[in-house]
């Protein structure tokens, strides 16, 4: 399984879409927005906009990495027959899904850490040791629902369809989840939708940590609920794809 994980990582690191959409874009957006609004402060918490934007752009990059590293590659593997080849190896079915999840989590780190590095170096963002220790692991592990969503997409549709669906899902979750601008700016109907999305719960946990607060039970329950629900659907979709393969 370690060799399989290595193959997955190398393949994605050579993928230009991964580098552009999930590493370069979040850092570029952070640098743009933080230079425009970084010194402003949230009126309710007093948190600098540069810190809030670090969480928002880091969350966008992380969820984009988790979706892009699973959806299209998985669909391509089904179409090319690679999945069929994996089925006749000694690897059990659960290890194939676990490998995808581990590879996805590892690929999230560059997207997340480069935004954090940009925030520290350009905007002098400084958090306490406890806040850093809580923020990075939570935002890392919080991408599991998005990796599961990517596996669902890759299991159900063809590669040429998986790519636009993955991109729409990635941008839609970021836009409606409040990662690009505050949810309060959305129309009331869309605000209602935003508050039930995993991207909103995911980013909310980060926003609360950098504000010095304990993440709310609703946000934690929301991201855990989405992880369980999408994980179950991903397993079902994988089994369906396996039968077809």
C-alpha positions in Angstrom: 0.0 0.0 0.0 2.8 2.5 0.7 4.0 2.1 -2.9 0.5 2.7 -4.2 0.2 5.9 -2.1 3.5 7.1 -3.6 2.2 6.5 -7.1 -0.9 8.5 -6.3 1.1 11.4 -4.9 3.5 11.6 -7.8 0.7 11.5 -10.3 -1.1 14.5 -8.7 2.0 16.5 -8.1 2.7 16.4 -11.9 -0.9 17.5 -12.6 -1.0 21.1 -13.7 -4.7 21.5 -12.7 -3.7 20.6 -9.1 -0.8 23.1 -9.0 -3.0 25.9 -10.5 -6.3 25.4 -8.9 -5.4 24.2 -5.4 -1.9 25.7 -4.7 -1.4 28.8 -6.8 -5.0 30.2 -6.8 -5.5 30.2 -3.0 -2.1 31.9 -2.4 -2.8 34.5 -5.2 -6.2 35.3 -3.8 -4.9 35.6 -0.3 -2.1 38.0 -1.4 -4.7 40.1 -3.3 -7.4 40.3 -0.7 -5.0 40.6 2.3 -3.2 43.5 0.7 -6.6 45.2 0.1 -8.4 44.4 3.3 -5.8 42.8 5.6 -5.7 45.6 8.2 -9.4 45.7 8.7 -11.0 43.9 11.7 -14.1 41.9 12.1 -16.5 44.1 14.2 -17.8 41.2 16.2 -14.5 39.5 17.2 -11.8 42.1 16.5 -9.9 39.5 14.4 -7.8 41.0 11.6 -9.1 40.4 8.1 -5.7 39.0 7.2 -6.2 36.2 9.7 -9.8 35.4 8.6 -8.6 35.4 5.0 -5.9 32.9 5.9 -8.5 30.5 7.1 -10.8 31.2 4.2 -8.2 30.7 1.5 -6.6 27.8 3.3 -10.0 26.2 3.5 -10.6 26.8 -0.2 -7.3 25.3 -1.2 -7.7 22.3 1.1 -11.2 21.4 -0.1 -10.2 22.0 -3.7 -7.2 19.7 -3.2 -9.3 16.9 -1.7 -11.9 17.0 -4.5 -9.4 17.4 -7.4 -7.1 14.6 -6.1 -10.0 12.1 -6.0 -12.7 12.8 -8.5 -11.0 12.9 -11.9 -8.2 10.4 -11.2 -10.7 7.9 -9.9 -12.9 8.3 -12.9 -9.9 7.9 -15.2 -8.9 4.7 -13.4 -12.3 3.2 -13.9 -12.3 4.0 -17.6 -8.7 2.9 -18.2 -9.2 -0.5 -16.5 -6.7 0.3 -13.7 -9.4 -0.3 -11.1 -10.0 -3.8 -12.6 -6.2 -4.4 -12.3 -6.3 -3.4 -8.7 -9.1 -5.8 -8.0 -7.0 -8.8 -9.0 -4.0 -7.7 -6.8 -3.7 -8.8 -3.1 -4.9 -5.4 -2.1 -8.3 -5.7 -0.3 -11.1 -3.3 -1.5 -11.0 -1.3 1.7 -7.3 -0.5 1.3 -7.9 1.0 -2.2 -10.3 3.5 -0.7 -8.0 4.1 2.3 -5.1 4.7 0.0 -7.1 7.3 -1.9 -8.1 9.0 1.3 -4.5 9.1 2.7 -3.2 10.4 -0.6 -5.9 13.1 -0.6 -5.0 14.2 2.9 -1.3 14.4 2.0 -2.1 16.5 -1.0 -4.1 18.9 1.1 -1.0 19.9 3.1 0.7 22.0 0.4 -2.5 23.9 -0.4 -3.1 24.6 3.3 0.5 25.3 4.4 1.4 27.6 1.5 -1.5 29.9 2.4 -0.4 29.9 6.0 3.2 30.6 5.0 2.0 33.5 2.8 0.0 34.9 5.8 2.9 34.7 8.2 5.5 36.2 5.8 3.5 38.9 4.1 0.9 39.9 6.7 2.8 38.9 9.8 0.0 36.8 11.1 0.8 35.5 14.5 -1.3 33.0 16.6 -0.6 31.4 19.9 1.1 28.0 19.9 -2.2 26.5 21.0 -4.2 28.1 18.2 -1.7 26.9 15.6 -1.8 23.4 17.1 -5.6 23.3 16.9 -6.0 25.1 13.5 -3.7 23.1 11.2 -4.8 19.5 12.3 -8.5 20.4 12.4 -8.4 22.0 8.9 -6.4 19.1 7.6 -8.7 16.4 9.0 -11.8 18.4 8.1 -11.3 17.8 4.4 -12.4 14.1 4.7 -16.0 14.9 3.6 -14.7 16.7 0.4 -12.4 13.7 -0.4 -15.4 11.5 -0.1 -17.4 13.8 -2.4 -14.6 13.5 -4.9 -14.7 9.7 -4.7 -18.5 9.8 -5.3 -18.1 11.9 -8.4 -15.3 9.7 -9.7 -17.3 6.5 -9.1 -20.4 7.6 -10.8 -19.4 9.5 -13.9 -17.0 9.4 -16.8 -13.7 11.4 -16.7 -14.8 14.0 -19.2 -17.9 14.6 -17.0 -16.1 14.2 -13.7 -13.8 17.2 -14.3 -16.4 19.9 -14.8 -18.5 18.4 -12.0 -15.5 18.5 -9.7 -14.7 22.1 -10.6 -18.3 23.2 -10.2 -18.5 21.5 -6.8 -15.2 23.0 -5.7 -16.2 26.6 -6.7 -19.8 26.2 -5.6 -18.8 25.0 -2.1 -16.3 27.8 -1.8 -18.7 30.5 -3.0 -21.7 29.5 -1.0 -19.7 28.4 2.0 -18.5 32.0 2.6 -14.8 31.3 1.7 -14.6 34.1 -0.9 -16.8 36.7 0.8 -19.0 36.7 3.9 -22.2 34.6 3.9 -24.1 37.7 5.1 -23.6 39.3 1.7 -25.7 36.5 0.1 -29.4 36.7 -0.5 -31.5 35.2 2.4 -32.3 32.0 0.5 -28.7 31.4 -0.3 -27.7 32.1 3.3 -30.0 29.3 4.4 -28.3 27.0 1.9 -24.8 28.2 3.0 -25.3 27.3 6.7 -26.0 23.6 5.9 -23.0 23.2 3.6 -19.9 21.3 4.8 -17.7 24.1 3.5 -19.3 26.6 5.9 -19.0 24.3 8.9 -15.4 23.5 7.9 -14.4 27.2 7.6 -16.4 28.2 10.7 -14.3 25.9 12.9 -11.2 27.6 11.6 -12.6 31.1 12.0 -13.6 30.3 15.6 -10.2 29.0 16.5 -8.3 32.1 15.2 -10.8 34.3 17.0 -9.7 32.6 20.3 -13.0 30.7 20.7 -13.8 27.1 21.1 -15.5 25.8 17.9 -19.2 25.5 18.3 -20.9 22.2 18.7 -23.1 22.9 15.6 -20.1 23.3 13.3 -18.3 20.2 14.7 -21.5 18.2 14.4 -22.1 19.5 10.9 -18.7 18.5 9.5 -18.8 15.1 11.3 -22.3 14.4 10.0 -21.2 15.3 6.4 -18.1 13.1 6.8 -20.3 10.1 7.8 -23.0 10.7 5.2 -20.6 11.3 2.2 -18.3 8.5 3.4 -21.2 6.1 3.3 -22.3 7.2 -0.1 -18.7 7.0 -1.3 -18.4 3.3 -0.2 -21.7 2.5 -1.9 -20.6 4.3 -5.1 -17.3 2.4 -5.0 -19.0 -0.9 -4.7 -21.3 0.0 -7.6 -18.3 1.0 -9.7 -16.5 -2.2 -8.8 -19.5 -4.3 -10.0 -19.5 -2.4 -13.2 -15.8 -2.8 -13.7 
